[in-house]
Each structure stands twice: as structure tokens, then as C-alpha cells.
Amino acid sequence: MALPELDTAQAAPHAPASVRAVRRTRATALPEVRWAALAALAFLVAFPLDLAGAPAWAWGPLYAVCYAAGGWEPALEGLRALRERTLDVDLLMVVAALGAAAIGQYLDGGLLIVIFAVSGALEALATRRTADSVRGLLDLAPATAVRLTGAGAYEETVEATALRPGDTVLVRPGERLPADGTVLSGASDIDRAGITGEPLPAPATPGDEVFAGSLNGTGALRVRVDKDPGDFVVARIVALVEEAGATKAPTQLFVEKIEQRYSVGVVVATLALFGLPVAFGEDLTEALLRAMTFMIVASPCAVVLATMPPLLSAIATAGRHGVLVKSAVVMERLGAVDRVALDKTGTLTEGTPRVTAVRGDATALALAAAAELPSEHPLARAVVAEARARGLRLPEATDFAAEPGKGVRAVVDGHEVRVHRASGTHGDTAVEVLVDGAPAAVLEFSDRLREGAPGAVAALGRLAGTAPTLLTGDNAGAAARVAAETGIDDVRAGLLPHEKAEAVREWERAGAKVLLVGDGVNDAPALAAAHAGVAMGRAGSDLALETADVVVVHDELGAIPAVVALSRRARRLVVQNLVIAGVCIGALVVWDLAGHLPLPLGVAGHEGSTVLVGLNGLRLLREAAWRRAETGRA
């Protein structure tokens, strides 16, 4: 489904890195949600009154409200389909509901109306929320830029969209970069986690490539613009998410795939059952009664309930265990995946650097922590956290100074302490501690693996039948370490967002159904392109959370294979229910065609099959269903 056109003029000049301040549409602002809520409320009030034997004036108007509120939009859709010379289950649903009401089965018709109305409302809400998040992504990059003219002697503030290749822009400390380009002068640390997924700020010195939306550190930079605004990485992320929403083939529930033929068949058979006997002299009332009986027993109530209760029960069970599955279609889709790809930072790892080794003088850790205490750099916070975890006393530091792109220096207990980046170590990142100019220690850092990551990767591999792949924007060394720790052999590192999405599309074109697990803005295009996208709830950016089909609320990786296994069990129950519904409907239809099926008996058989498949689908509400899924038994 295509997303609404975005208004770039509304982009805020400075937005949080996580892009969480998104202008989100309230659920009640959507007419589909309001009408579905009214229909459901009227039904829930009328239902107990009807069962309790209250007079018709008490519950009749409520059923009328339910039918009107929930049925008018499907009726319009059905009429549009008729104008296009097609039939769909929307029109058949409305006709069946009205037919049920015509013979006094108000409950049956009302239930069908509510199911369709709520399903349509959820789809509308998911579509609008995704559009809101894509619009919020535009807030990553500033709306204005400081362009240098006259050989850099003059500054002018211009719209970021007015920048052209060859322009030079000034980026002051703490500002976001307005363009993709190359550093001409200056030095700083650039936080580009939202673009590439790298967990740590990267040094930016002359000649380095930088991206719009990245957050500048403590140094000032002059950057040459290398691309038109429409080609910036942030703009391409927006375009890729929109394109995936517009071109991704709509996945439908099984029953919807056969709705056209089923609808045509029921309508043709009903008209034939009424028209042919009348043409050959049969009593009009008797022919109408037989045709109405056929319409009731052949109506899609049991078929719809055969599909929905198992999937909705699975959604409810997953939700109780911290996994938000956004629709019944998504729950069905999860069970079909046969290839898995995972992001690294924030997905397999926690996304926060921690000190993993102190090589050299142990007392240097306290000096380094004291020097780093005023700094907001992620590595500085990791050093301070490690020192405090070891119970070390942090002396007071004076003359603190940050050296952009390098590190910090300060005077601690009368000693000059410098903490600078180091190289040639075994960790992902390392810093060297110099005390009075002499090397004192090397501190190594890494991004800690999430608890249960190796087990979750193995379980997903078993369910999919193929080994998972690691897709990351981080460097090859960090990717290789995480891959080795989680048992992943296929590693693709240093990927930009469009390259992740292209990898997913390549698998999809080859016939694979890809499950993509990610958390960042840079994962959003791949999440949108995948057969099923899963986002990490706590670490995830707003765009990733809205683009994904599934959200793991508590970031528990072990819940992902469990929900896939639960989906596969739900799909099996759907097949069981369709067989039950098909046998019951078939038997009643044959009876009505070959003999004379009394209307009360036809209604009773129809309602009985509906109740049977409904109860069968509710089995997945039991706690045992999740425990079974956690063991990998689909």
C-alpha cells in the first residue's frame, strides 16, 4: 500500500537522534477506527441482552447500529467491485449478514460485521502510523544549512533542499550534518548510528565521507556537498520505505485468496436456486425459502471464523509474552519464512560499548575515568561506568579539554592524563591512556552480545531451514566477532540502508520469504521490503518500530523463534478449521440441493460449525501454546 506524500516543509531543524518526536495520528482520528469501535460497542451491548431474552426493543436498535456502522464501508467496497465487474467477500458478507437478520439470526450477522470492521480498522491504522513515521524520518536532517561563499569568507543560511554538489557548508559542534559530502577541513567525531548502525562515533577528518542526519561532535567541520538533496542517504531511506510499501505484493489471508470464486459461486447458486424452480412453476415462497437457506448455510461465517480465531489467539498469546504482532495477516506470514537476516548493533548486541579489558597499569583506569568524567562521548561513559563498577575512587580533574577526533586531556592528581584512540588491538575499539606523556594502559571496548543471542540464531536457523545471515552497517572486524559468537557464517558488513534492502530484495526475487530483524532507521527499508520484519522494541527507532510487522517489546531475542513457531501452529489450525468448515458447509449445501433442508436445521448446522471452528482456534490462548513454541515445536 502506497504511503501518503510527505511534506518536507514540515521537517524540524533539530530532531532527536532516535526520531521519537513523530507527529503520530491518533487512532480515533481515523474514520475506519471510529466506525469499527461503534459497531463493536453496539454488538457487545446487544449480545448479552439478546441471550438473556430481553425484549426486542432493548437490543434491536443496537444490532441496527452495529450493522449500519460496520457494514456501510464493506457495502461500498462491494458496490465498487460490482462496477468493475467483480465480486468480493465484502459484498457477500453484507448480503449474508442481512440474510441472517432477515430470518432472525441477528447475532450471526452482527458477529460477521464486527469481524470485518475491526480488521479494516487495524489495517488503516497500521498504514497511517507507518506514513507518520516516514514523515518523522525527515526530521533527522536539519531543514537549513550554513553555506560558505566567497572562498569561505561569508556565511549564509539556506534551505537544505537548496544545496547543490560543490557547495561548502559549515557544521558547528553539536549540529546535525545537512548534506552527504566530504570533509574539507576540521576534525570531530561523527555519530552516524541512525544512518549506518555503527554503535560508536567515528572520527571525521579531511577526506572522510559523511552523511546528512549524522550528529557532529565537539569539532567544527567544513564539508563539501557531493550529492543533490534527493540523493542523500536519509532521502533514499524515505524513498525506499515508500517504494516497498507501494510495490510489495499484498499478502492476504488464505480465505481472501479464493474470495472471488467463492463469492461468484454462492451468488450464482443462490440465484439459480431461486430462479429455476420459479421458472418451472414452483411456489415463490418455497423457492425463496430454499434459496435463503442456501445463502445462510453457504455464507462465509464459518470460513472467516476458521481463519481468524487461531491467528488472533496467537497474536494475544504472543502479546502476553512481549511480542506485538500487528495483524492476523502478519501472524500468518511469519510461519512461511524460510530465510532469516539479522542486524548487529542493537539487535544481536545491546548497542552500548563496555570496557572488556584493561591492559597495563590498573590504576590508570581511575585516572582515565576521572579525565573522561566531563565528556559525553559513549566511550567516556563506558570508562567511567567500568571504574565505578570496580569501586575505584575518581580524583578530581581540572583543565579538561576535548580534542575533536582524538580524545580528551585533563590534569588529575597533578598528572597530565590523555585518553586517545589506539589501534592494533584485538577489541572492536581501544583507547590509550597516557600519564605525563608515557603510555600507562590500553582500554579495550566491545558491544556486549544480547543474552540468548546464539540460541535464538540457532533456533531461527532450524525453523527457516537455512543458516541466518548478518547484515550490518558496522565495520567488518566488529561484524566478524559478533558472527563468530552467535554462530553465523554468512556476514555482510559495511552496508548502507539501500544495500541492506537490496540484499533482501535479491533473496525475495529468488523465491525466498525473508524474516528481517533490526532496530535502527537504517534497517527500515529492509524491514519494509522483507516478507516479515521484526523490530527490537526498546532499542528500536520510531521508524523501525512502525515499519516492522512485529515488535519485540522487551528486546528478548528468544521470543522471535517462539513467535515463528506459534505462527506455524496457528497456520495448521487454520487448515484444520477450513476442513471442518468446508465439510459442514458442503454437507448442508448438498442436503439443501438434493433434498429439503429445514431452515431451522440449516441455521443450527451453520451455527454449530461456526462455534466448533471458533473454539478450536481458541486453543492457542492457553499458556501451554507459548511454552510449546519456546521449545521450537511448531
GIHUNOR-V694818 format. One record per backbone hydrogen bond with DSSP energy under -0.5 kcal/mol. CO is the residue of the C=O (numbers start at 1). NH is the residue of the N-H. E is the energy in kcal/mol with one decimal. If there is no record, write none. Layout:
co->CO nh->NH e->E
co->CO nh->NH e->E
//
This chain:
co->6 nh->8 e->-0.9
co->7 nh->10 e->-1.6
co->8 nh->11 e->-1.5
co->16 nh->19 e->-1.5
co->18 nh->542 e->-1.5
co->20 nh->22 e->-2.1
co->22 nh->24 e->-1.4
co->26 nh->29 e->-1.5
co->27 nh->30 e->-1.6
co->30 nh->34 e->-1.9
co->31 nh->35 e->-2.7
co->32 nh->36 e->-2.1
co->33 nh->37 e->-2.5
co->34 nh->38 e->-2.2
co->35 nh->39 e->-2.5
co->36 nh->40 e->-2.6
co->37 nh->41 e->-2.5
co->38 nh->42 e->-2.5
co->39 nh->43 e->-2.1
co->40 nh->44 e->-2.6
co->41 nh->45 e->-1.6
co->42 nh->46 e->-2.4
co->43 nh->47 e->-2.9
co->44 nh->48 e->-0.7
co->45 nh->49 e->-1.0
co->46 nh->50 e->-2.7
co->47 nh->51 e->-2.3
co->48 nh->52 e->-2.0
co->49 nh->54 e->-2.3
co->50 nh->53 e->-1.3
co->55 nh->58 e->-2.0
co->55 nh->59 e->-1.0
co->56 nh->60 e->-3.3
co->59 nh->63 e->-2.2
co->60 nh->64 e->-2.1
co->61 nh->65 e->-2.2
co->62 nh->66 e->-2.4
co->63 nh->67 e->-2.9
co->64 nh->68 e->-2.5
co->65 nh->69 e->-3.1
co->66 nh->70 e->-2.3
co->67 nh->71 e->-1.6
co->68 nh->72 e->-1.3
co->71 nh->75 e->-2.2
co->72 nh->76 e->-2.1
co->73 nh->77 e->-2.6
co->74 nh->78 e->-2.6
co->75 nh->79 e->-2.3
co->76 nh->80 e->-2.5
co->77 nh->81 e->-2.3
co->78 nh->82 e->-2.0
co->79 nh->83 e->-2.2
co->80 nh->84 e->-1.3
co->81 nh->86 e->-2.9
co->82 nh->85 e->-1.9
co->88 nh->92 e->-1.6
co->89 nh->93 e->-2.6
co->90 nh->94 e->-2.1
co->91 nh->95 e->-2.6
co->92 nh->96 e->-2.8
co->93 nh->97 e->-2.6
co->94 nh->98 e->-2.6
co->95 nh->99 e->-2.6
co->96 nh->100 e->-2.6
co->97 nh->101 e->-2.1
co->98 nh->102 e->-2.1
co->99 nh->103 e->-1.0
co->100 nh->103 e->-0.5
co->100 nh->105 e->-3.2
co->101 nh->104 e->-1.6
co->104 nh->106 e->-1.3
co->105 nh->109 e->-1.7
co->106 nh->110 e->-2.6
co->107 nh->111 e->-2.4
co->108 nh->112 e->-1.7
co->109 nh->113 e->-2.2
co->110 nh->114 e->-2.5
co->111 nh->115 e->-2.2
co->112 nh->116 e->-1.9
co->113 nh->117 e->-2.4
co->114 nh->118 e->-2.7
co->115 nh->119 e->-1.9
co->116 nh->120 e->-2.2
co->117 nh->121 e->-2.0
co->118 nh->122 e->-2.3
co->119 nh->123 e->-1.8
co->120 nh->124 e->-2.1
co->121 nh->125 e->-2.3
co->122 nh->126 e->-2.3
co->123 nh->127 e->-2.1
co->124 nh->128 e->-2.2
co->125 nh->129 e->-2.5
co->126 nh->130 e->-1.9
co->127 nh->131 e->-1.8
co->128 nh->132 e->-2.3
co->129 nh->133 e->-2.0
co->130 nh->134 e->-2.1
co->131 nh->135 e->-2.1
co->132 nh->136 e->-2.0
co->133 nh->137 e->-1.4
co->134 nh->138 e->-0.7
co->135 nh->138 e->-0.9
co->136 nh->139 e->-1.7
co->137 nh->140 e->-2.1
co->138 nh->141 e->-0.5
co->143 nh->160 e->-2.9
co->145 nh->147 e->-0.8
co->145 nh->158 e->-2.6
co->146 nh->170 e->-2.6
co->147 nh->156 e->-2.0
co->148 nh->168 e->-0.5
co->149 nh->153 e->-0.6
co->149 nh->154 e->-2.4
co->150 nh->153 e->-1.5
co->154 nh->149 e->-2.5
co->156 nh->147 e->-3.0
co->156 nh->158 e->-0.6
co->158 nh->145 e->-2.6
co->159 nh->162 e->-2.0
co->160 nh->163 e->-1.3
co->163 nh->229 e->-0.6
co->164 nh->167 e->-2.3
co->167 nh->225 e->-3.3
co->168 nh->148 e->-3.1
co->169 nh->223 e->-2.7
co->170 nh->146 e->-0.6
co->170 nh->172 e->-0.6
co->171 nh->221 e->-2.5
co->172 nh->175 e->-1.9
co->175 nh->216 e->-3.0
co->177 nh->213 e->-2.7
co->180 nh->226 e->-2.2
co->180 nh->227 e->-0.8
co->181 nh->210 e->-2.6
co->182 nh->224 e->-3.1
co->183 nh->207 e->-2.9
co->185 nh->222 e->-2.3
co->188 nh->204 e->-3.3
co->189 nh->191 e->-0.5
co->189 nh->217 e->-1.1
co->190 nh->192 e->-0.9
co->190 nh->202 e->-2.8
co->191 nh->215 e->-2.7
co->192 nh->195 e->-1.1
co->192 nh->196 e->-2.8
co->192 nh->197 e->-0.8
co->193 nh->197 e->-1.0
co->196 nh->473 e->-0.5
co->202 nh->190 e->-3.3
co->204 nh->188 e->-1.8
co->205 nh->208 e->-2.4
co->208 nh->183 e->-2.5
co->210 nh->181 e->-2.1
co->211 nh->214 e->-1.7
co->214 nh->177 e->-2.6
co->214 nh->216 e->-0.6
co->215 nh->191 e->-2.8
co->217 nh->174 e->-1.6
co->221 nh->171 e->-2.8
co->221 nh->223 e->-0.5
co->222 nh->184 e->-3.7
co->222 nh->185 e->-1.3
co->223 nh->169 e->-2.9
co->223 nh->225 e->-0.5
co->224 nh->182 e->-2.0
co->225 nh->166 e->-3.1
co->228 nh->231 e->-2.3
co->229 nh->232 e->-1.3
co->232 nh->236 e->-2.3
co->233 nh->237 e->-2.0
co->234 nh->238 e->-2.0
co->235 nh->239 e->-2.4
co->236 nh->240 e->-2.7
co->237 nh->241 e->-2.4
co->238 nh->242 e->-2.4
co->239 nh->243 e->-2.8
co->240 nh->244 e->-2.6
co->241 nh->245 e->-2.1
co->242 nh->246 e->-1.8
co->243 nh->247 e->-2.5
co->244 nh->248 e->-2.1
co->253 nh->256 e->-0.8
co->253 nh->257 e->-1.1
co->254 nh->257 e->-0.8
co->254 nh->258 e->-0.6
co->255 nh->258 e->-0.7
co->256 nh->259 e->-0.9
co->258 nh->262 e->-2.5
co->259 nh->263 e->-3.1
co->260 nh->264 e->-2.5
co->261 nh->265 e->-2.6
co->262 nh->266 e->-2.4
co->263 nh->267 e->-2.4
co->264 nh->268 e->-2.8
co->265 nh->269 e->-2.4
co->266 nh->270 e->-2.5
co->267 nh->271 e->-2.5
co->268 nh->272 e->-2.4
co->269 nh->273 e->-2.6
co->270 nh->274 e->-1.5
co->271 nh->275 e->-3.5
co->272 nh->276 e->-2.0
co->272 nh->277 e->-0.5
co->274 nh->278 e->-1.3
co->275 nh->279 e->-2.3
co->276 nh->280 e->-1.6
co->277 nh->282 e->-3.1
co->278 nh->281 e->-1.6
co->283 nh->287 e->-2.3
co->284 nh->288 e->-2.5
co->285 nh->289 e->-2.4
co->286 nh->290 e->-2.2
co->287 nh->291 e->-2.5
co->288 nh->292 e->-2.6
co->289 nh->293 e->-2.5
co->290 nh->294 e->-2.4
co->291 nh->295 e->-2.5
co->292 nh->296 e->-2.2
co->293 nh->297 e->-2.7
co->294 nh->298 e->-2.4
co->295 nh->299 e->-0.6
co->296 nh->299 e->-0.9
co->299 nh->302 e->-0.6
co->300 nh->304 e->-3.4
co->301 nh->305 e->-2.7
co->302 nh->306 e->-1.6
co->303 nh->307 e->-1.2
co->304 nh->307 e->-0.6
co->304 nh->308 e->-2.6
co->305 nh->309 e->-0.9
co->307 nh->311 e->-1.1
co->308 nh->312 e->-3.3
co->309 nh->313 e->-2.7
co->310 nh->314 e->-2.1
co->311 nh->315 e->-2.2
co->312 nh->316 e->-2.4
co->313 nh->317 e->-2.5
co->314 nh->318 e->-2.6
co->315 nh->319 e->-2.4
co->316 nh->320 e->-1.8
co->317 nh->321 e->-0.7
co->318 nh->321 e->-0.9
co->318 nh->323 e->-2.3
co->319 nh->322 e->-1.6
co->322 nh->324 e->-0.5
co->322 nh->553 e->-2.0
co->322 nh->554 e->-0.7
co->323 nh->325 e->-0.8
co->324 nh->326 e->-0.5
co->324 nh->551 e->-2.5
co->327 nh->331 e->-2.1
co->328 nh->332 e->-2.3
co->329 nh->333 e->-2.3
co->330 nh->334 e->-2.3
co->331 nh->335 e->-0.8
co->333 nh->336 e->-1.7
co->334 nh->337 e->-1.3
co->339 nh->515 e->-3.0
co->340 nh->469 e->-2.0
co->341 nh->517 e->-2.3
co->342 nh->471 e->-2.6
co->343 nh->348 e->-0.6
co->344 nh->347 e->-1.7
co->344 nh->348 e->-1.3
co->344 nh->349 e->-2.1
co->348 nh->450 e->-3.1
co->352 nh->448 e->-0.9
co->354 nh->446 e->-1.9
co->357 nh->444 e->-2.6
co->358 nh->360 e->-0.6
co->359 nh->442 e->-2.6
co->361 nh->364 e->-1.2
co->362 nh->365 e->-1.5
co->362 nh->366 e->-0.5
co->363 nh->366 e->-0.5
co->363 nh->367 e->-1.4
co->364 nh->368 e->-2.8
co->365 nh->369 e->-2.5
co->366 nh->370 e->-2.2
co->367 nh->371 e->-2.1
co->368 nh->372 e->-2.2
co->369 nh->373 e->-1.2
co->372 nh->375 e->-1.8
co->377 nh->381 e->-2.2
co->378 nh->382 e->-1.7
co->379 nh->383 e->-2.2
co->380 nh->384 e->-2.3
co->381 nh->385 e->-2.3
co->382 nh->386 e->-2.1
co->383 nh->387 e->-2.3
co->384 nh->388 e->-2.3
co->385 nh->389 e->-2.2
co->386 nh->390 e->-1.4
co->387 nh->392 e->-2.4
co->388 nh->391 e->-1.4
co->393 nh->395 e->-0.7
co->396 nh->413 e->-0.8
co->398 nh->411 e->-3.2
co->401 nh->409 e->-2.3
co->402 nh->404 e->-0.7
co->403 nh->406 e->-2.6
co->403 nh->407 e->-1.8
co->406 nh->421 e->-1.2
co->407 nh->403 e->-3.4
co->408 nh->419 e->-2.6
co->409 nh->401 e->-2.3
co->410 nh->412 e->-0.6
co->410 nh->417 e->-3.3
co->411 nh->398 e->-2.6
co->412 nh->415 e->-2.2
co->415 nh->412 e->-2.9
co->415 nh->417 e->-0.7
co->416 nh->418 e->-0.5
co->416 nh->436 e->-3.4
co->417 nh->410 e->-2.1
co->418 nh->420 e->-0.5
co->418 nh->434 e->-3.0
co->419 nh->408 e->-1.8
co->420 nh->432 e->-3.6
co->422 nh->430 e->-0.5
co->429 nh->445 e->-3.1
co->430 nh->422 e->-2.6
co->431 nh->443 e->-2.8
co->432 nh->420 e->-2.4
co->432 nh->434 e->-0.6
co->433 nh->440 e->-3.2
co->433 nh->441 e->-1.3
co->434 nh->418 e->-2.6
co->434 nh->436 e->-0.6
co->435 nh->438 e->-1.7
co->438 nh->435 e->-2.7
co->440 nh->361 e->-2.6
co->441 nh->433 e->-3.2
co->442 nh->359 e->-3.0
co->442 nh->444 e->-0.5
co->443 nh->431 e->-2.3
co->444 nh->356 e->-2.8
co->444 nh->357 e->-1.3
co->445 nh->428 e->-1.0
co->445 nh->429 e->-1.4
co->446 nh->354 e->-2.0
co->446 nh->448 e->-0.7
co->448 nh->350 e->-2.7
co->450 nh->453 e->-1.8
co->452 nh->456 e->-2.3
co->453 nh->457 e->-2.5
co->454 nh->458 e->-2.3
co->455 nh->459 e->-2.5
co->456 nh->460 e->-2.5
co->457 nh->461 e->-2.1
co->458 nh->462 e->-2.1
co->459 nh->463 e->-2.3
co->460 nh->464 e->-2.5
co->461 nh->465 e->-2.0
co->468 nh->490 e->-0.7
co->469 nh->342 e->-2.7
co->469 nh->471 e->-0.6
co->470 nh->472 e->-0.5
co->470 nh->492 e->-2.8
co->472 nh->495 e->-2.5
co->474 nh->494 e->-2.3
co->475 nh->479 e->-2.1
co->476 nh->480 e->-2.5
co->477 nh->481 e->-1.9
co->478 nh->482 e->-2.0
co->479 nh->483 e->-2.5
co->480 nh->484 e->-2.3
co->481 nh->485 e->-1.9
co->482 nh->486 e->-1.6
co->483 nh->487 e->-1.0
co->483 nh->488 e->-2.5
co->489 nh->491 e->-0.8
co->490 nh->470 e->-2.6
co->492 nh->472 e->-2.3
co->496 nh->499 e->-0.9
co->496 nh->500 e->-1.9
co->497 nh->501 e->-2.2
co->498 nh->502 e->-2.0
co->499 nh->503 e->-1.8
co->500 nh->504 e->-1.9
co->501 nh->505 e->-2.5
co->502 nh->506 e->-2.4
co->503 nh->507 e->-1.8
co->504 nh->508 e->-2.5
co->505 nh->509 e->-2.9
co->506 nh->510 e->-1.2
co->507 nh->512 e->-2.3
co->508 nh->511 e->-1.7
co->512 nh->514 e->-0.6
co->513 nh->338 e->-2.3
co->513 nh->339 e->-1.3
co->514 nh->516 e->-0.6
co->514 nh->531 e->-0.7
co->514 nh->532 e->-2.0
co->515 nh->341 e->-2.7
co->516 nh->518 e->-0.5
co->516 nh->534 e->-3.2
co->517 nh->343 e->-2.5
co->518 nh->536 e->-1.4
co->519 nh->541 e->-2.9
co->520 nh->523 e->-1.3
co->520 nh->524 e->-0.6
co->521 nh->524 e->-1.3
co->523 nh->527 e->-2.7
co->524 nh->528 e->-2.4
co->525 nh->529 e->-1.8
co->526 nh->530 e->-1.7
co->532 nh->516 e->-2.2
co->533 nh->549 e->-1.6
co->533 nh->550 e->-2.1
co->534 nh->518 e->-2.5
co->535 nh->552 e->-2.9
co->536 nh->540 e->-1.5
co->541 nh->545 e->-2.4
co->542 nh->546 e->-2.0
co->543 nh->547 e->-2.6
co->544 nh->548 e->-2.3
co->549 nh->326 e->-2.1
co->550 nh->535 e->-2.8
co->551 nh->324 e->-3.2
co->551 nh->553 e->-1.0
co->552 nh->537 e->-3.2
co->552 nh->555 e->-1.5
co->555 nh->557 e->-0.9
co->556 nh->559 e->-1.6
co->557 nh->560 e->-1.6
co->557 nh->561 e->-0.7
co->558 nh->562 e->-1.0
co->559 nh->563 e->-2.2
co->560 nh->564 e->-1.8
co->561 nh->565 e->-2.4
co->562 nh->566 e->-2.3
co->563 nh->567 e->-2.1
co->564 nh->568 e->-1.9
co->565 nh->569 e->-1.7
co->566 nh->570 e->-2.3
co->567 nh->571 e->-2.4
co->568 nh->572 e->-1.6
co->569 nh->573 e->-2.1
co->570 nh->574 e->-2.1
co->571 nh->575 e->-1.9
co->572 nh->576 e->-2.4
co->573 nh->577 e->-2.8
co->574 nh->578 e->-2.6
co->575 nh->579 e->-2.1
co->576 nh->580 e->-2.4
co->577 nh->581 e->-3.3
co->578 nh->582 e->-2.7
co->579 nh->583 e->-2.6
co->580 nh->584 e->-2.4
co->581 nh->585 e->-2.9
co->582 nh->586 e->-2.6
co->583 nh->587 e->-2.6
co->584 nh->588 e->-2.3
co->585 nh->589 e->-2.8
co->586 nh->590 e->-2.7
co->587 nh->591 e->-2.2
co->588 nh->592 e->-2.4
co->589 nh->593 e->-2.5
co->590 nh->594 e->-3.4
co->591 nh->595 e->-2.1
co->596 nh->598 e->-0.7
co->598 nh->602 e->-2.6
co->599 nh->603 e->-2.7
co->600 nh->604 e->-2.4
co->601 nh->605 e->-2.7
co->602 nh->606 e->-2.5
co->603 nh->607 e->-3.1
co->604 nh->608 e->-2.6
co->605 nh->609 e->-2.3
co->606 nh->610 e->-1.9
co->607 nh->611 e->-2.6
co->608 nh->612 e->-2.3
co->609 nh->613 e->-2.4
co->610 nh->614 e->-1.9
co->611 nh->615 e->-2.5
co->612 nh->616 e->-2.1
co->613 nh->617 e->-1.9
co->614 nh->618 e->-1.2
co->616 nh->619 e->-1.1
co->617 nh->620 e->-1.1
co->618 nh->621 e->-1.9
co->619 nh->622 e->-1.5
co->622 nh->625 e->-1.2
co->622 nh->626 e->-0.7
co->623 nh->626 e->-0.5
co->623 nh->627 e->-2.0
co->624 nh->628 e->-2.3
co->625 nh->629 e->-1.7
co->626 nh->630 e->-2.6
co->627 nh->631 e->-1.1
co->628 nh->633 e->-1.8
co->629 nh->632 e->-1.7
co->632 nh->634 e->-1.1
//
